[in-house]
């Protein structure tokens, strides 16, 4: 996330200095898309955590394992 914000800033600086206009625009666009994707994933994750956190003990564990199958490891 920090690198996406920095690349937007540096892309704007490059556009202001008229240096590498095409690369600056491409960097800004890709950075904005990555921030949007991050926001979507973060909101989805937050919703899943809020949904499963209200369940008691083992039901919460099962809820997390169903939503995140890669997290179900041996205990």
C-alpha positions as CSV (number, residue, x, y, z in Angstrom):
1,X,0.0,0.0,0.0
2,X,2.8,2.4,0.8
3,X,4.6,1.7,-2.4
4,X,1.4,2.3,-4.4
5,X,0.9,5.7,-2.7
6,X,4.6,6.6,-3.3
7,X,4.4,5.6,-6.9
8,X,1.3,7.9,-7.4
9,X,3.3,10.8,-5.9
10,X,6.4,10.1,-8.0
11,X,4.3,9.7,-11.1
12,X,2.7,13.0,-10.5
13,X,6.1,14.6,-10.0
14,X,7.3,13.0,-13.3
15,X,4.2,14.4,-15.1
16,X,4.9,17.9,-13.6
17,X,8.5,17.8,-14.9
18,X,7.4,16.4,-18.3
19,X,9.8,13.4,-17.8
20,X,8.7,10.0,-19.1
21,X,5.0,10.9,-19.5
22,X,4.0,7.4,-20.7
23,X,5.7,5.6,-17.8
24,X,4.4,8.1,-15.3
25,X,0.8,7.6,-16.4
26,X,1.2,3.9,-16.5
27,X,2.6,3.9,-13.0
28,X,-0.2,6.1,-11.7
29,X,-2.9,3.9,-13.3
30,X,-1.4,0.6,-12.0
31,X,-1.0,2.1,-8.5
32,X,-4.6,3.3,-8.4
33,X,-5.8,-0.1,-9.5
34,X,-3.7,-1.8,-6.9
35,X,-5.1,0.5,-4.2
36,X,-8.7,-0.3,-5.3
37,X,-7.9,-4.0,-5.3
38,X,-6.4,-3.7,-1.8
39,X,-9.5,-1.9,-0.6
40,X,-11.8,-4.6,-2.0
41,X,-9.8,-7.4,-0.4
42,X,-9.6,-5.5,3.0
43,X,-13.3,-4.9,3.1
44,X,-14.1,-8.5,2.2
45,X,-11.7,-9.7,4.9
46,X,-13.1,-7.4,7.5
47,X,-16.7,-8.6,6.7
48,X,-15.6,-12.2,7.1
49,X,-13.8,-11.6,10.3
50,X,-16.8,-9.7,11.8
51,X,-19.2,-12.4,10.7
52,X,-17.2,-15.3,12.2
53,X,-16.1,-13.4,15.3
54,X,-19.6,-13.3,16.8
55,X,-19.8,-17.1,16.9
56,X,-18.8,-19.1,19.9
57,X,-15.5,-21.0,20.1
58,X,-15.4,-24.0,17.8
59,X,-18.1,-22.6,15.5
60,X,-15.9,-19.5,14.9
61,X,-12.9,-21.7,14.2
62,X,-15.0,-23.7,11.7
63,X,-16.3,-20.5,10.1
64,X,-12.8,-19.2,9.6
65,X,-11.6,-22.6,8.2
66,X,-14.5,-22.6,5.7
67,X,-13.8,-19.1,4.6
68,X,-10.0,-19.4,4.5
69,X,-9.2,-23.1,3.7
70,X,-5.5,-22.4,3.4
71,X,-5.4,-21.5,7.1
72,X,-6.7,-24.8,8.4
73,X,-3.5,-26.4,9.6
74,X,-2.7,-29.1,12.1
75,X,-2.9,-28.0,15.7
